[in-house]
Amino acid sequence: MRHFLPYLLILFLLAALLRIDFFFIIAYFFFAIYLLSRGWINRIERGLRVSRRFSSRAFFGDKVNVEINVINDSWLPAPWIELRESLPIELATPSFFQQVVSLHGRGRRQLNYTLYCHHRGYYSLGPLQAHTGDLLGLADKELKRNAEYIIVYPRLVSMQQLGLPTRSPLAILKTPTPLFEDSSRVIGVREYQRGDSPRKIHWTASASAGQILVKNYQPAIARETLIALDLDYASYPMRHRYSAIEMAITVAASIANHTIVHQHLPTGIATEARDAASKSVTRFFFPPRSERSHLAHILESLARAQAVEGVTPFAEMLRRESVHLSWGTTLLVITARADESLLKTLAYLQRSGFAVALIVIHFGRVPLDLQAKADVLGIKVYAVWDDVDLGSI
Amino acid sequence: MISSNHRYLSLFIHPLLIGAMVGCVLTPIVDIIRTFVSTWDSLSVFTLCALAALEGSYAHHLIRARELRGWDALRFRVIEIGMIVIVIKVISLLIYPPPNIIALLVSWTNNPFSIFDPQTIIGLVIAFTAWHTATTTAEDIADLSRFVFPNEMSGSYISPLQRLNERYFLSGGILLAATGVNYTPLAELISLTRPTLSNVILNVLIYFVLGLVLLGQARYTALSADWKMREIKVSGDIENRWLRYSLILVFIAGAAVIFLPTRYALSLLDLINTVIAVMFGIVFIFSQIIAVLIAIPLTLLIMFMPKLPPLPFALPLPPVRLPTPPATPSSDWTEFLRSLIFWAMLIGVAFYIVVNYLRERPELLAVLRSSKVIRVLRGW
């Protein structure tokens, strides 16, 4: 209520001028109403707690229930509280949640709404605004609760659906390259056999066992996979850009899931994209590992990654990241544009001892010219477009 | 169920309360007028206000429901105003019957404006004030639920709730001023040393308490309309709680004021009075100084001006008496015809107004038809 205090002042002046005691009582009555209303709402503001509870990670297709708890810690009732929460349009329609509640003193109310996770991404819930006021419009208060974030992982599909071989790492099983061992990763000991290198003898264990034992190393080749994902905006055809980029991310996530969960093989990811969390172009690089928590990190990165213009050229990024990989690692390259420079880089990497496979996000079969060039280079090429077409690839 | 409750509230309870509040404001004003002219008593004022407020509110509802615009709305309003005039005149005649009805009718024929005697004029002012207040308040209450387009929200835009608040406080100020003048003789109004009055003034109490509860309800109506327009789900029984909390708030504030030592304000009052007296004194001295400063050069100017000869004094001429026209034998006949035409027109207009008024309000007509008095009259 605007101008309430000037009105009150005029009331006092009238009472003073007319010298009628009852008018003073009326003026005091309004003054009491004013003070009570403001005091009431201040108490409510201090005692009002609004919290949000939800699962901050969700898989594609999940329904996430968000609980909003409104608690009035004050002894005074809150006549009305208007709550408004902004929601991502990709997860909820309409893109806000709003409700009006009334709470008794020491009362609480639980409100719920559902998010439909049909789009991978990193989304903010909120900020949550709580607006309350008195009965006459003398006092209004607004509370704001910071936004929280939810990550929706990319869609995961089976390898059969993708039309890719289930025996990962794709090209490596057919390679004649012998297994190499990584001397930094000892997985056990065994008895000495003729031909074993004296450098492999485990002297401490041999001394305690009373016989010569040699170290058993973990095989270091062929069982590691790095998924290199091209998220340069320009690499995807303008007409189907959104769906093609999403498909590329789906393929990357599905392969990572397949190799880590089903094959228990170390898998990593390398891409350069805009991070939805930091809002800047970020290099996402996770070296190959096989733990489930590592898969979660990969999926989280893929959820946050957004295609962007002006990143490092994909071929250059592949060369840069290959430095960090073990010899013999399978390199799975996902892109929609396999140009000359990329093919040259892939050929170079193959010659450098990596097993290379190329997945092209392309409608229909692999283009004939690309297939011909890849055959010459000895690179396996797959074309993926969408779930329906995948089976026929 | 809810809509019928709301309809009942907006058509009967709100107008009656608004009528009562207008009555509270007008009673001290009429009391002041009564010191000069014999006129309506307090009960009549309240009755007039309640009737006029009910009529105004119902007419507003009908205009909105029938979406009357332009000529139709003007015709509706003219008939309505005519009906109010007729009813006020009839009530005035019933409450204060004239000693000689024939002489009254003759005087009306000779001078039609004598129909509007002071009694009727004061009654009309009371009724139209209540009618106007009820109509504008009903409009504002209806506007609380109206969507406001962004282009309407210019700098001069005042929300309906704000208009209601302002009307409430402005009328409250008028009420206090009128009551104060009514309780204090005008000559003593600026006396700062007179004793204070300490009795409870019922109409002031009713006005402010009633208004406060109604303003709380108006605030709820505005908020709930806003929530409805924005499709916000409202959980819990806010409406009933609102009324309950409003009453509790008014009760606590009232109790605090009654039980707290507010009478100490009188010393504050004296202090304020002293400050006001000093301020008045200073203003008076300054105005005297300014007057003297203006008067001195003017006096000097007049002193140095050449003296003009005095104007010759002449008595005004007596008025010329016009010859009286000779009496015609047909003067009685034309007088009768003129009277006949006047009454025919008066009755015709009144009949037209009443018939159209009832036609436009079929519910009222049905109520009248079903009433026992009318049935007895029709049977007879």
Interface residues (C-beta under 8 A of the other chain):
Chain A: M1 R2 H3 Y7 I10 L11 L13 L14 A15 A16 L17 L18 R19 I20 D21 F22 F23 F24 I25 I26 Y28 F29 F30 A32 I33 L36 S37 W40 P77 P79 W80 E82 Q98 Q99 V100 V101 S102 R109 L111 L135 L136 G137
Chain B: L161 Q162 N165 E166 F169 G172 G173 L176 A177 T179 G180 Y183 T184 L189 R194 P195 T196 L197 S198 N199 V200 I201 V204 L205 F208 L212 L215 G216 R219 Y220 L223 W227 R230 I232 K233 V234 S235 G236 D237 I238 R241 W242 Y245 S246 L249 V250 I252 A253 G254 A256 V257 I258 L260 T262 R263 A265 L266 L268 L269 I272 N273 I276
